[in-house]
Amino acid sequence: MPTLTLTLTLTLTLTLTRYDEGIVPDLPAFLQQNWAIALYHDRFSEFQAALRLTLTLALTLALALTLALDPTPKP
């Protein structure tokens, strides 16, 4: 659960900063929006880690394919 705690702490810190700056005028309404439901889910941090891994692998594969198919001669 440390990852979940860290995720929530960072999210709340950023949200409070946005509230202090006036970017988020109504904090309760902001946290009741549909997107915020994920924050309350008990496996959100697992989903976030899996998504990060998937995106990292996809970017690595894209880079490898780009380098492999690049017709520019290598020194």
PQR file of N, CA, C, O and H, with PARSE charges and radii, in Angstrom:
ATOM      1  N   MET A   1       0.782  -1.210   0.000 -0.4000 1.5000
ATOM      2  CA  MET A   1       0.000   0.000   0.000 -0.0000 2.0000
ATOM      3  C   MET A   1       0.832   1.287   0.000  0.5500 1.7000
ATOM      4  O   MET A   1       0.243   2.359  -0.136 -0.5500 1.4000
ATOM      5  N   PRO A   2       2.162   1.250   0.144 -0.5600 1.5000
ATOM      6  CA  PRO A   2       2.912   2.503   0.123  0.2800 2.0000
ATOM      7  C   PRO A   2       2.727   3.279  -1.179  0.5500 1.7000
ATOM      8  O   PRO A   2       2.674   4.509  -1.169 -0.5500 1.4000
ATOM      9  N   THR A   3       2.627   2.559  -2.303 -0.4000 1.5000
ATOM     10  CA  THR A   3       2.454   3.234  -3.585 -0.0000 2.0000
ATOM     11  C   THR A   3       1.119   3.963  -3.631  0.5500 1.7000
ATOM     12  O   THR A   3       1.040   5.088  -4.125 -0.5500 1.4000
ATOM     13  H   THR A   3       2.670   1.560  -2.311  0.4000 1.0000
ATOM     14  N   LEU A   4       0.078   3.330  -3.122 -0.4000 1.5000
ATOM     15  CA  LEU A   4      -1.235   3.964  -3.093 -0.0000 2.0000
ATOM     16  C   LEU A   4      -1.191   5.212  -2.228  0.5500 1.7000
ATOM     17  O   LEU A   4      -1.730   6.250  -2.611 -0.5500 1.4000
ATOM     18  H   LEU A   4       0.142   2.416  -2.722  0.4000 1.0000
ATOM     19  N   THR A   5      -0.562   5.123  -1.078 -0.4000 1.5000
ATOM     20  CA  THR A   5      -0.457   6.266  -0.182 -0.0000 2.0000
ATOM     21  C   THR A   5       0.317   7.396  -0.854  0.5500 1.7000
ATOM     22  O   THR A   5      -0.083   8.558  -0.776 -0.5500 1.4000
ATOM     23  H   THR A   5      -0.124   4.279  -0.767  0.4000 1.0000
ATOM     24  N   LEU A   6       1.420   7.059  -1.512 -0.4000 1.5000
ATOM     25  CA  LEU A   6       2.217   8.064  -2.200 -0.0000 2.0000
ATOM     26  C   LEU A   6       1.424   8.691  -3.336  0.5500 1.7000
ATOM     27  O   LEU A   6       1.451   9.909  -3.508 -0.5500 1.4000
ATOM     28  H   LEU A   6       1.745   6.116  -1.576  0.4000 1.0000
ATOM     29  N   THR A   7       0.725   7.881  -4.106 -0.4000 1.5000
ATOM     30  CA  THR A   7      -0.086   8.385  -5.210 -0.0000 2.0000
ATOM     31  C   THR A   7      -1.148   9.345  -4.707  0.5500 1.7000
ATOM     32  O   THR A   7      -1.322  10.433  -5.255 -0.5500 1.4000
ATOM     33  H   THR A   7       0.704   6.891  -3.966  0.4000 1.0000
ATOM     34  N   LEU A   8      -1.849   8.944  -3.676 -0.4000 1.5000
ATOM     35  CA  LEU A   8      -2.898   9.804  -3.129 -0.0000 2.0000
ATOM     36  C   LEU A   8      -2.317  11.072  -2.528  0.5500 1.7000
ATOM     37  O   LEU A   8      -2.888  12.152  -2.681 -0.5500 1.4000
ATOM     38  H   LEU A   8      -1.708   8.059  -3.231  0.4000 1.0000
ATOM     39  N   THR A   9      -1.192  10.951  -1.849 -0.4000 1.5000
ATOM     40  CA  THR A   9      -0.554  12.127  -1.251 -0.0000 2.0000
ATOM     41  C   THR A   9      -0.149  13.122  -2.325  0.5500 1.7000
ATOM     42  O   THR A   9      -0.418  14.317  -2.200 -0.5500 1.4000
ATOM     43  H   THR A   9      -0.728  10.074  -1.725  0.4000 1.0000
ATOM     44  N   LEU A  10       0.498  12.636  -3.383 -0.4000 1.5000
ATOM     45  CA  LEU A  10       0.904  13.524  -4.465 -0.0000 2.0000
ATOM     46  C   LEU A  10      -0.299  14.143  -5.158  0.5500 1.7000
ATOM     47  O   LEU A  10      -0.294  15.333  -5.473 -0.5500 1.4000
ATOM     48  H   LEU A  10       0.717  11.666  -3.485  0.4000 1.0000
ATOM     49  N   THR A  11      -1.326  13.343  -5.394 -0.4000 1.5000
ATOM     50  CA  THR A  11      -2.534  13.849  -6.050 -0.0000 2.0000
ATOM     51  C   THR A  11      -3.201  14.916  -5.203  0.5500 1.7000
ATOM     52  O   THR A  11      -3.598  15.962  -5.717 -0.5500 1.4000
ATOM     53  H   THR A  11      -1.331  12.376  -5.138  0.4000 1.0000
ATOM     54  N   LEU A  12      -3.327  14.662  -3.913 -0.4000 1.5000
ATOM     55  CA  LEU A  12      -3.955  15.650  -3.044 -0.0000 2.0000
ATOM     56  C   LEU A  12      -3.108  16.905  -2.902  0.5500 1.7000
ATOM     57  O   LEU A  12      -3.639  18.014  -2.837 -0.5500 1.4000
ATOM     58  H   LEU A  12      -3.004  13.813  -3.495  0.4000 1.0000
ATOM     59  N   THR A  13      -1.797  16.733  -2.855 -0.4000 1.5000
ATOM     60  CA  THR A  13      -0.913  17.893  -2.768 -0.0000 2.0000
ATOM     61  C   THR A  13      -1.050  18.771  -4.009  0.5500 1.7000
ATOM     62  O   THR A  13      -1.167  19.992  -3.905 -0.5500 1.4000
ATOM     63  H   THR A  13      -1.365  15.832  -2.908  0.4000 1.0000
ATOM     64  N   LEU A  14      -1.035  18.141  -5.182 -0.4000 1.5000
ATOM     65  CA  LEU A  14      -1.193  18.899  -6.419 -0.0000 2.0000
ATOM     66  C   LEU A  14      -2.575  19.544  -6.489  0.5500 1.7000
ATOM     67  O   LEU A  14      -2.711  20.678  -6.949 -0.5500 1.4000
ATOM     68  H   LEU A  14      -0.940  17.149  -5.266  0.4000 1.0000
ATOM     69  N   THR A  15      -3.590  18.828  -6.038 -0.4000 1.5000
ATOM     70  CA  THR A  15      -4.942  19.363  -6.055 -0.0000 2.0000
ATOM     71  C   THR A  15      -5.066  20.556  -5.115  0.5500 1.7000
ATOM     72  O   THR A  15      -5.689  21.559  -5.464 -0.5500 1.4000
ATOM     73  H   THR A  15      -3.480  17.907  -5.664  0.4000 1.0000
ATOM     74  N   LEU A  16      -4.485  20.455  -3.938 -0.4000 1.5000
ATOM     75  CA  LEU A  16      -4.537  21.580  -2.995 -0.0000 2.0000
ATOM     76  C   LEU A  16      -3.769  22.787  -3.527  0.5500 1.7000
ATOM     77  O   LEU A  16      -4.167  23.930  -3.303 -0.5500 1.4000
ATOM     78  H   LEU A  16      -3.980  19.640  -3.654  0.4000 1.0000
ATOM     79  N   THR A  17      -2.678  22.531  -4.224 -0.4000 1.5000
ATOM     80  CA  THR A  17      -1.929  23.622  -4.845 -0.0000 2.0000
ATOM     81  C   THR A  17      -2.796  24.314  -5.887  0.5500 1.7000
ATOM     82  O   THR A  17      -2.839  25.543  -5.949 -0.5500 1.4000
ATOM     83  H   THR A  17      -2.354  21.602  -4.406  0.4000 1.0000
ATOM     84  N   ARG A  18      -3.487  23.527  -6.705 -0.4000 1.5000
ATOM     85  CA  ARG A  18      -4.389  24.102  -7.725 -0.0000 2.0000
ATOM     86  C   ARG A  18      -5.530  24.873  -7.062  0.5500 1.7000
ATOM     87  O   ARG A  18      -5.969  25.904  -7.572 -0.5500 1.4000
ATOM     88  H   ARG A  18      -3.453  22.529  -6.655  0.4000 1.0000
ATOM     89  N   TYR A  19      -5.999  24.376  -5.938 -0.4000 1.5000
ATOM     90  CA  TYR A  19      -7.063  25.071  -5.201 -0.0000 2.0000
ATOM     91  C   TYR A  19      -6.546  26.407  -4.668  0.5500 1.7000
ATOM     92  O   TYR A  19      -7.220  27.430  -4.790 -0.5500 1.4000
ATOM     93  H   TYR A  19      -5.642  23.539  -5.523  0.4000 1.0000
ATOM     94  N   ASP A  20      -5.352  26.398  -4.079 -0.4000 1.5000
ATOM     95  CA  ASP A  20      -4.747  27.630  -3.551 -0.0000 2.0000
ATOM     96  C   ASP A  20      -4.510  28.659  -4.653  0.5500 1.7000
ATOM     97  O   ASP A  20      -4.615  29.863  -4.422 -0.5500 1.4000
ATOM     98  H   ASP A  20      -4.804  25.567  -3.979  0.4000 1.0000
ATOM     99  N   GLU A  21      -4.189  28.173  -5.857 -0.4000 1.5000
ATOM    100  CA  GLU A  21      -3.943  29.072  -6.987 -0.0000 2.0000
ATOM    101  C   GLU A  21      -5.230  29.557  -7.636  0.5500 1.7000
ATOM    102  O   GLU A  21      -5.195  30.420  -8.513 -0.5500 1.4000
ATOM    103  H   GLU A  21      -4.103  27.194  -6.045  0.4000 1.0000
ATOM    104  N   GLY A  22      -6.371  29.008  -7.212 -0.4000 1.5000
ATOM    105  CA  GLY A  22      -7.652  29.409  -7.777 -0.0000 2.0000
ATOM    106  C   GLY A  22      -8.019  28.659  -9.048  0.5500 1.7000
ATOM    107  O   GLY A  22      -9.049  28.944  -9.659 -0.5500 1.4000
ATOM    108  H   GLY A  22      -6.399  28.307  -6.499  0.4000 1.0000
ATOM    109  N   ILE A  23      -7.190  27.704  -9.453 -0.4000 1.5000
ATOM    110  CA  ILE A  23      -7.466  26.924 -10.658 -0.0000 2.0000
ATOM    111  C   ILE A  23      -8.637  25.973 -10.410  0.5500 1.7000
ATOM    112  O   ILE A  23      -9.453  25.734 -11.301 -0.5500 1.4000
ATOM    113  H   ILE A  23      -6.354  27.473  -8.956  0.4000 1.0000
ATOM    114  N   VAL A  24      -8.710  25.436  -9.196 -0.4000 1.5000
ATOM    115  CA  VAL A  24      -9.817  24.570  -8.779 -0.0000 2.0000
ATOM    116  C   VAL A  24     -10.626  25.358  -7.740  0.5500 1.7000
ATOM    117  O   VAL A  24     -10.260  25.386  -6.566 -0.5500 1.4000
ATOM    118  H   VAL A  24      -8.047  25.630  -8.472  0.4000 1.0000
ATOM    119  N   PRO A  25     -11.720  25.998  -8.164 -0.5600 1.5000
ATOM    120  CA  PRO A  25     -12.453  26.857  -7.241  0.2800 2.0000
ATOM    121  C   PRO A  25     -13.311  26.097  -6.217  0.5500 1.7000
ATOM    122  O   PRO A  25     -13.513  26.575  -5.101 -0.5500 1.4000
ATOM    123  N   ASP A  26     -13.813  24.916  -6.598 -0.4000 1.5000
ATOM    124  CA  ASP A  26     -14.709  24.159  -5.718 -0.0000 2.0000
ATOM    125  C   ASP A  26     -14.111  22.769  -5.516  0.5500 1.7000
ATOM    126  O   ASP A  26     -14.325  21.871  -6.330 -0.5500 1.4000
ATOM    127  H   ASP A  26     -13.649  24.527  -7.505  0.4000 1.0000
ATOM    128  N   LEU A  27     -13.364  22.599  -4.434 -0.4000 1.5000
ATOM    129  CA  LEU A  27     -12.636  21.354  -4.194 -0.0000 2.0000
ATOM    130  C   LEU A  27     -13.548  20.131  -4.070  0.5500 1.7000
ATOM    131  O   LEU A  27     -13.270  19.116  -4.709 -0.5500 1.4000
ATOM    132  H   LEU A  27     -13.190  23.329  -3.773  0.4000 1.0000
ATOM    133  N   PRO A  28     -14.632  20.181  -3.270 -0.5600 1.5000
ATOM    134  CA  PRO A  28     -15.504  19.000  -3.200  0.2800 2.0000
ATOM    135  C   PRO A  28     -16.096  18.616  -4.559  0.5500 1.7000
ATOM    136  O   PRO A  28     -16.157  17.433  -4.894 -0.5500 1.4000
ATOM    137  N   ALA A  29     -16.527  19.595  -5.331 -0.4000 1.5000
ATOM    138  CA  ALA A  29     -17.083  19.297  -6.658 -0.0000 2.0000
ATOM    139  C   ALA A  29     -16.018  18.704  -7.574  0.5500 1.7000
ATOM    140  O   ALA A  29     -16.302  17.802  -8.361 -0.5500 1.4000
ATOM    141  H   ALA A  29     -16.478  20.556  -5.058  0.4000 1.0000
ATOM    142  N   PHE A  30     -14.800  19.210  -7.470 -0.4000 1.5000
ATOM    143  CA  PHE A  30     -13.684  18.713  -8.278 -0.0000 2.0000
ATOM    144  C   PHE A  30     -13.434  17.232  -7.990  0.5500 1.7000
ATOM    145  O   PHE A  30     -13.245  16.437  -8.911 -0.5500 1.4000
ATOM    146  H   PHE A  30     -14.569  19.944  -6.831  0.4000 1.0000
ATOM    147  N   LEU A  31     -13.433  16.869  -6.711 -0.4000 1.5000
ATOM    148  CA  LEU A  31     -13.154  15.477  -6.327 -0.0000 2.0000
ATOM    149  C   LEU A  31     -14.345  14.550  -6.531  0.5500 1.7000
ATOM    150  O   LEU A  31     -14.211  13.337  -6.371 -0.5500 1.4000
ATOM    151  H   LEU A  31     -13.587  17.514  -5.962  0.4000 1.0000
ATOM    152  N   GLN A  32     -15.504  15.095  -6.879 -0.4000 1.5000
ATOM    153  CA  GLN A  32     -16.682  14.267  -7.163 -0.0000 2.0000
ATOM    154  C   GLN A  32     -16.879  14.023  -8.648  0.5500 1.7000
ATOM    155  O   GLN A  32     -17.834  13.356  -9.045 -0.5500 1.4000
ATOM    156  H   GLN A  32     -15.613  16.081  -7.008  0.4000 1.0000
ATOM    157  N   GLN A  33     -15.986  14.556  -9.472 -0.4000 1.5000
ATOM    158  CA  GLN A  33     -16.085  14.330 -10.914 -0.0000 2.0000
ATOM    159  C   GLN A  33     -15.773  12.874 -11.232  0.5500 1.7000
ATOM    160  O   GLN A  33     -15.119  12.181 -10.453 -0.5500 1.4000
ATOM    161  H   GLN A  33     -15.210  15.097  -9.149  0.4000 1.0000
ATOM    162  N   ASN A  34     -16.252  12.420 -12.394 -0.4000 1.5000
ATOM    163  CA  ASN A  34     -16.104  11.012 -12.775 -0.0000 2.0000
ATOM    164  C   ASN A  34     -14.650  10.533 -12.780  0.5500 1.7000
ATOM    165  O   ASN A  34     -14.380   9.406 -12.362 -0.5500 1.4000
ATOM    166  H   ASN A  34     -16.783  12.983 -13.027  0.4000 1.0000
ATOM    167  N   TRP A  35     -13.721  11.349 -13.236 -0.4000 1.5000
ATOM    168  CA  TRP A  35     -12.331  10.920 -13.325 -0.0000 2.0000
ATOM    169  C   TRP A  35     -11.765  10.578 -11.951  0.5500 1.7000
ATOM    170  O   TRP A  35     -10.888   9.720 -11.849 -0.5500 1.4000
ATOM    171  H   TRP A  35     -13.940  12.264 -13.575  0.4000 1.0000
ATOM    172  N   ALA A  36     -12.248  11.232 -10.890 -0.4000 1.5000
ATOM    173  CA  ALA A  36     -11.691  11.048  -9.548 -0.0000 2.0000
ATOM    174  C   ALA A  36     -12.076   9.709  -8.920  0.5500 1.7000
ATOM    175  O   ALA A  36     -11.488   9.304  -7.918 -0.5500 1.4000
ATOM    176  H   ALA A  36     -12.960  11.929 -10.974  0.4000 1.0000
ATOM    177  N   ILE A  37     -13.041   9.034  -9.493 -0.4000 1.5000
ATOM    178  CA  ILE A  37     -13.470   7.741  -8.952 -0.0000 2.0000
ATOM    179  C   ILE A  37     -12.298   6.760  -8.893  0.5500 1.7000
ATOM    180  O   ILE A  37     -12.197   5.966  -7.957 -0.5500 1.4000
ATOM    181  H   ILE A  37     -13.518   9.364 -10.307  0.4000 1.0000
ATOM    182  N   ALA A  38     -11.420   6.815  -9.884 -0.4000 1.5000
ATOM    183  CA  ALA A  38     -10.266   5.912  -9.914 -0.0000 2.0000
ATOM    184  C   ALA A  38      -9.370   6.091  -8.693  0.5500 1.7000
ATOM    185  O   ALA A  38      -8.774   5.125  -8.216 -0.5500 1.4000
ATOM    186  H   ALA A  38     -11.501   7.460 -10.644  0.4000 1.0000
ATOM    187  N   LEU A  39      -9.271   7.299  -8.190 -0.4000 1.5000
ATOM    188  CA  LEU A  39      -8.414   7.564  -7.032 -0.0000 2.0000
ATOM    189  C   LEU A  39      -8.876   6.811  -5.791  0.5500 1.7000
ATOM    190  O   LEU A  39      -8.073   6.468  -4.923 -0.5500 1.4000
ATOM    191  H   LEU A  39      -9.755   8.084  -8.577  0.4000 1.0000
ATOM    192  N   TYR A  40     -10.170   6.560  -5.720 -0.4000 1.5000
ATOM    193  CA  TYR A  40     -10.734   5.902  -4.537 -0.0000 2.0000
ATOM    194  C   TYR A  40     -10.690   4.376  -4.640  0.5500 1.7000
ATOM    195  O   TYR A  40     -10.982   3.679  -3.669 -0.5500 1.4000
ATOM    196  H   TYR A  40     -10.822   6.839  -6.424  0.4000 1.0000
ATOM    197  N   HIS A  41     -10.328   3.863  -5.805 -0.4000 1.5000
ATOM    198  CA  HIS A  41     -10.320   2.412  -5.993 -0.0000 2.0000
ATOM    199  C   HIS A  41      -9.113   1.809  -5.283  0.5500 1.7000
ATOM    200  O   HIS A  41      -8.020   2.375  -5.319 -0.5500 1.4000
ATOM    201  H   HIS A  41     -10.090   4.429  -6.594  0.4000 1.0000
ATOM    202  N   ASP A  42      -9.310   0.662  -4.637 -0.4000 1.5000
ATOM    203  CA  ASP A  42      -8.246   0.060  -3.830 -0.0000 2.0000
ATOM    204  C   ASP A  42      -7.097  -0.498  -4.667  0.5500 1.7000
ATOM    205  O   ASP A  42      -6.017  -0.745  -4.131 -0.5500 1.4000
ATOM    206  H   ASP A  42     -10.198   0.203  -4.607  0.4000 1.0000
ATOM    207  N   ARG A  43      -7.304  -0.703  -5.971 -0.4000 1.5000
ATOM    208  CA  ARG A  43      -6.230  -1.234  -6.812 -0.0000 2.0000
ATOM    209  C   ARG A  43      -5.753  -0.216  -7.845  0.5500 1.7000
ATOM    210  O   ARG A  43      -5.172  -0.588  -8.864 -0.5500 1.4000
ATOM    211  H   ARG A  43      -8.182  -0.502  -6.407  0.4000 1.0000
ATOM    212  N   PHE A  44      -5.995   1.049  -7.586 -0.4000 1.5000
ATOM    213  CA  PHE A  44      -5.593   2.091  -8.526 -0.0000 2.0000
ATOM    214  C   PHE A  44      -4.078   2.098  -8.745  0.5500 1.7000
ATOM    215  O   PHE A  44      -3.609   2.255  -9.872 -0.5500 1.4000
ATOM    216  H   PHE A  44      -6.467   1.351  -6.758  0.4000 1.0000
ATOM    217  N   SER A  45      -3.319   1.928  -7.665 -0.4000 1.5000
ATOM    218  CA  SER A  45      -1.858   1.960  -7.804 -0.0000 2.0000
ATOM    219  C   SER A  45      -1.360   0.782  -8.643  0.5500 1.7000
ATOM    220  O   SER A  45      -0.387   0.921  -9.385 -0.5500 1.4000
ATOM    221  H   SER A  45      -3.699   1.800  -6.749  0.4000 1.0000
ATOM    222  N   GLU A  46      -2.015  -0.376  -8.532 -0.4000 1.5000
ATOM    223  CA  GLU A  46      -1.640  -1.528  -9.359 -0.0000 2.0000
ATOM    224  C   GLU A  46      -1.924  -1.236 -10.827  0.5500 1.7000
ATOM    225  O   GLU A  46      -1.112  -1.547 -11.699 -0.5500 1.4000
ATOM    226  H   GLU A  46      -2.805  -0.489  -7.929  0.4000 1.0000
ATOM    227  N   PHE A  47      -3.072  -0.643 -11.092 -0.4000 1.5000
ATOM    228  CA  PHE A  47      -3.430  -0.270 -12.456 -0.0000 2.0000
ATOM    229  C   PHE A  47      -2.432   0.740 -13.014  0.5500 1.7000
ATOM    230  O   PHE A  47      -1.994   0.628 -14.159 -0.5500 1.4000
ATOM    231  H   PHE A  47      -3.732  -0.391 -10.384  0.4000 1.0000
ATOM    232  N   GLN A  48      -2.083   1.715 -12.205 -0.4000 1.5000
ATOM    233  CA  GLN A  48      -1.146   2.752 -12.613 -0.0000 2.0000
ATOM    234  C   GLN A  48       0.223   2.140 -12.950  0.5500 1.7000
ATOM    235  O   GLN A  48       0.839   2.514 -13.948 -0.5500 1.4000
ATOM    236  H   GLN A  48      -2.439   1.807 -11.275  0.4000 1.0000
ATOM    237  N   ALA A  49       0.689   1.218 -12.135 -0.4000 1.5000
ATOM    238  CA  ALA A  49       1.985   0.564 -12.377 -0.0000 2.0000
ATOM    239  C   ALA A  49       1.934  -0.275 -13.650  0.5500 1.7000
ATOM    240  O   ALA A  49       2.878  -0.256 -14.439 -0.5500 1.4000
ATOM    241  H   ALA A  49       0.189   0.914 -11.324  0.4000 1.0000
ATOM    242  N   ALA A  50       0.848  -1.007 -13.857 -0.4000 1.5000
ATOM    243  CA  ALA A  50       0.710  -1.831 -15.064 -0.0000 2.0000
ATOM    244  C   ALA A  50       0.658  -0.952 -16.306  0.5500 1.7000
ATOM    245  O   ALA A  50       1.260  -1.283 -17.327 -0.5500 1.4000
ATOM    246  H   ALA A  50       0.080  -1.023 -13.216  0.4000 1.0000
ATOM    247  N   LEU A  51      -0.045   0.146 -16.229 -0.4000 1.5000
ATOM    248  CA  LEU A  51      -0.138   1.063 -17.355 -0.0000 2.0000
ATOM    249  C   LEU A  51       1.225   1.691 -17.662  0.5500 1.7000
ATOM    250  O   LEU A  51       1.608   1.816 -18.825 -0.5500 1.4000
ATOM    251  H   LEU A  51      -0.535   0.415 -15.399  0.4000 1.0000
ATOM    252  N   ARG A  52       1.944   2.081 -16.623 -0.4000 1.5000
ATOM    253  CA  ARG A  52       3.279   2.654 -16.812 -0.0000 2.0000
ATOM    254  C   ARG A  52       4.208   1.639 -17.495  0.5500 1.7000
ATOM    255  O   ARG A  52       4.962   1.996 -18.400 -0.5500 1.4000
ATOM    256  H   ARG A  52       1.633   1.979 -15.678  0.4000 1.0000
ATOM    257  N   LEU A  53       4.151   0.378 -17.056 -0.4000 1.5000
ATOM    258  CA  LEU A  53       4.980  -0.668 -17.660 -0.0000 2.0000
ATOM    259  C   LEU A  53       4.607  -0.878 -19.124  0.5500 1.7000
ATOM    260  O   LEU A  53       5.486  -0.975 -19.980 -0.5500 1.4000
ATOM    261  H   LEU A  53       3.539   0.088 -16.320  0.4000 1.0000
ATOM    262  N   THR A  54       3.333  -0.948 -19.412 -0.4000 1.5000
ATOM    263  CA  THR A  54       2.865  -1.145 -20.782 -0.0000 2.0000
ATOM    264  C   THR A  54       3.328  -0.010 -21.688  0.5500 1.7000
ATOM    265  O   THR A  54       3.803  -0.249 -22.798 -0.5500 1.4000
ATOM    266  H   THR A  54       2.619  -0.870 -18.717  0.4000 1.0000
ATOM    267  N   LEU A  55       3.189   1.219 -21.216 -0.4000 1.5000
ATOM    268  CA  LEU A  55       3.608   2.368 -22.019 -0.0000 2.0000
ATOM    269  C   LEU A  55       5.123   2.402 -22.212  0.5500 1.7000
ATOM    270  O   LEU A  55       5.605   2.741 -23.293 -0.5500 1.4000
ATOM    271  H   LEU A  55       2.803   1.414 -20.314  0.4000 1.0000
ATOM    272  N   THR A  56       5.862   2.056 -21.183 -0.4000 1.5000
ATOM    273  CA  THR A  56       7.318   2.020 -21.288 -0.0000 2.0000
ATOM    274  C   THR A  56       7.753   0.973 -22.312  0.5500 1.7000
ATOM    275  O   THR A  56       8.630   1.233 -23.136 -0.5500 1.4000
ATOM    276  H   THR A  56       5.470   1.780 -20.305  0.4000 1.0000
ATOM    277  N   LEU A  57       7.143  -0.206 -22.259 -0.4000 1.5000
ATOM    278  CA  LEU A  57       7.477  -1.260 -23.216 -0.0000 2.0000
ATOM    279  C   LEU A  57       7.113  -0.846 -24.637  0.5500 1.7000
ATOM    280  O   LEU A  57       7.871  -1.109 -25.570 -0.5500 1.4000
ATOM    281  H   LEU A  57       6.431  -0.417 -21.589  0.4000 1.0000
ATOM    282  N   ALA A  58       5.971  -0.206 -24.810 -0.4000 1.5000
ATOM    283  CA  ALA A  58       5.548   0.240 -26.140 -0.0000 2.0000
ATOM    284  C   ALA A  58       6.510   1.291 -26.691  0.5500 1.7000
ATOM    285  O   ALA A  58       6.860   1.253 -27.870 -0.5500 1.4000
ATOM    286  H   ALA A  58       5.355   0.008 -24.052  0.4000 1.0000
ATOM    287  N   LEU A  59       6.932   2.215 -25.854 -0.4000 1.5000
ATOM    288  CA  LEU A  59       7.876   3.236 -26.300 -0.0000 2.0000
ATOM    289  C   LEU A  59       9.242   2.633 -26.635  0.5500 1.7000
ATOM    290  O   LEU A  59       9.889   3.040 -27.599 -0.5500 1.4000
ATOM    291  H   LEU A  59       6.647   2.246 -24.896  0.4000 1.0000
ATOM    292  N   THR A  60       9.668   1.670 -25.838 -0.4000 1.5000
ATOM    293  CA  THR A  60      10.935   0.992 -26.096 -0.0000 2.0000
ATOM    294  C   THR A  60      10.879   0.235 -27.415  0.5500 1.7000
ATOM    295  O   THR A  60      11.827   0.274 -28.199 -0.5500 1.4000
ATOM    296  H   THR A  60       9.142   1.339 -25.054  0.4000 1.0000
ATOM    297  N   LEU A  61       9.779  -0.448 -27.656 -0.4000 1.5000
ATOM    298  CA  LEU A  61       9.605  -1.183 -28.914 -0.0000 2.0000
ATOM    299  C   LEU A  61       9.574  -0.218 -30.095  0.5500 1.7000
ATOM    300  O   LEU A  61      10.193  -0.478 -31.126 -0.5500 1.4000
ATOM    301  H   LEU A  61       9.009  -0.479 -27.018  0.4000 1.0000
ATOM    302  N   ALA A  62       8.857   0.890 -29.949 -0.4000 1.5000
ATOM    303  CA  ALA A  62       8.787   1.882 -31.032 -0.0000 2.0000
ATOM    304  C   ALA A  62      10.173   2.443 -31.345  0.5500 1.7000
ATOM    305  O   ALA A  62      10.525   2.613 -32.512 -0.5500 1.4000
ATOM    306  H   ALA A  62       8.354   1.101 -29.111  0.4000 1.0000
ATOM    307  N   LEU A  63      10.944   2.725 -30.325 -0.4000 1.5000
ATOM    308  CA  LEU A  63      12.297   3.230 -30.531 -0.0000 2.0000
ATOM    309  C   LEU A  63      13.174   2.185 -31.206  0.5500 1.7000
ATOM    310  O   LEU A  63      13.923   2.508 -32.128 -0.5500 1.4000
ATOM    311  H   LEU A  63      10.657   2.587 -29.376  0.4000 1.0000
ATOM    312  N   ALA A  64      13.091   0.941 -30.758 -0.4000 1.5000
ATOM    313  CA  ALA A  64      13.891  -0.131 -31.348 -0.0000 2.0000
ATOM    314  C   ALA A  64      13.529  -0.326 -32.824  0.5500 1.7000
ATOM    315  O   ALA A  64      14.413  -0.514 -33.659 -0.5500 1.4000
ATOM    316  H   ALA A  64      12.484   0.678 -30.009  0.4000 1.0000
ATOM    317  N   LEU A  65      12.242  -0.283 -33.142 -0.4000 1.5000
ATOM    318  CA  LEU A  65      11.816  -0.438 -34.534 -0.0000 2.0000
ATOM    319  C   LEU A  65      12.280   0.740 -35.383  0.5500 1.7000
ATOM    320  O   LEU A  65      12.707   0.560 -36.524 -0.5500 1.4000
ATOM    321  H   LEU A  65      11.523  -0.131 -32.463  0.4000 1.0000
ATOM    322  N   THR A  66      12.197   1.933 -34.830 -0.4000 1.5000
ATOM    323  CA  THR A  66      12.643   3.121 -35.551 -0.0000 2.0000
ATOM    324  C   THR A  66      14.127   3.015 -35.868  0.5500 1.7000
ATOM    325  O   THR A  66      14.547   3.285 -36.993 -0.5500 1.4000
ATOM    326  H   THR A  66      11.849   2.080 -33.903  0.4000 1.0000
ATOM    327  N   LEU A  67      14.914   2.626 -34.884 -0.4000 1.5000
ATOM    328  CA  LEU A  67      16.359   2.486 -35.084 -0.0000 2.0000
ATOM    329  C   LEU A  67      16.679   1.352 -36.073  0.5500 1.7000
ATOM    330  O   LEU A  67      17.586   1.484 -36.895 -0.5500 1.4000
ATOM    331  H   LEU A  67      14.573   2.407 -33.970  0.4000 1.0000
ATOM    332  N   ALA A  68      15.951   0.267 -35.994 -0.4000 1.5000
ATOM    333  CA  ALA A  68      16.210  -0.886 -36.855 -0.0000 2.0000
ATOM    334  C   ALA A  68      15.828  -0.594 -38.307  0.5500 1.7000
ATOM    335  O   ALA A  68      16.478  -1.080 -39.233 -0.5500 1.4000
ATOM    336  H   ALA A  68      15.214   0.160 -35.327  0.4000 1.0000
ATOM    337  N   LEU A  69      14.791   0.186 -38.498 -0.4000 1.5000
ATOM    338  CA  LEU A  69      14.308   0.466 -39.850 -0.0000 2.0000
ATOM    339  C   LEU A  69      14.837   1.769 -40.422  0.5500 1.7000
ATOM    340  O   LEU A  69      14.487   2.127 -41.547 -0.5500 1.4000
ATOM    341  H   LEU A  69      14.263   0.580 -37.746  0.4000 1.0000
ATOM    342  N   ASP A  70      15.654   2.474 -39.696 -0.4000 1.5000
ATOM    343  CA  ASP A  70      16.216   3.745 -40.131 -0.0000 2.0000
ATOM    344  C   ASP A  70      17.232   3.483 -41.261  0.5500 1.7000
ATOM    345  O   ASP A  70      18.216   2.775 -41.050 -0.5500 1.4000
ATOM    346  H   ASP A  70      15.939   2.183 -38.783  0.4000 1.0000
ATOM    347  N   PRO A  71      16.997   4.048 -42.451 -0.5600 1.5000
ATOM    348  CA  PRO A  71      17.906   3.799 -43.574  0.2800 2.0000
ATOM    349  C   PRO A  71      19.205   4.605 -43.503  0.5500 1.7000
ATOM    350  O   PRO A  71      20.099   4.411 -44.327 -0.5500 1.4000
ATOM    351  N   THR A  72      19.314   5.494 -42.540 -0.4000 1.5000
ATOM    352  CA  THR A  72      20.529   6.307 -42.403 -0.0000 2.0000
ATOM    353  C   THR A  72      21.699   5.410 -42.008  0.5500 1.7000
ATOM    354  O   THR A  72      21.593   4.636 -41.057 -0.5500 1.4000
ATOM    355  H   THR A  72      18.588   5.652 -41.870  0.4000 1.0000
ATOM    356  N   PRO A  73      22.828   5.513 -42.741 -0.5600 1.5000
ATOM    357  CA  PRO A  73      23.987   4.677 -42.368  0.2800 2.0000
ATOM    358  C   PRO A  73      24.511   5.045 -40.982  0.5500 1.7000
ATOM    359  O   PRO A  73      24.522   6.213 -40.596 -0.5500 1.4000
ATOM    360  N   LYS A  74      24.936   4.045 -40.259 -0.4000 1.5000
ATOM    361  CA  LYS A  74      25.483   4.230 -38.914 -0.0000 2.0000
ATOM    362  C   LYS A  74      26.986   4.407 -39.024  0.5500 1.7000
ATOM    363  O   LYS A  74      27.619   3.714 -39.821 -0.5500 1.4000
ATOM    364  H   LYS A  74      24.927   3.095 -40.573  0.4000 1.0000
ATOM    365  N   PRO A  75      27.580   5.308 -38.255 -0.5600 1.5000
ATOM    366  CA  PRO A  75      29.042   5.501 -38.315  0.2800 2.0000
ATOM    367  C   PRO A  75      29.808   4.322 -37.761  0.5500 1.7000
ATOM    368  O   PRO A  75      31.039   4.338 -37.745 -0.5500 1.4000
TER
END
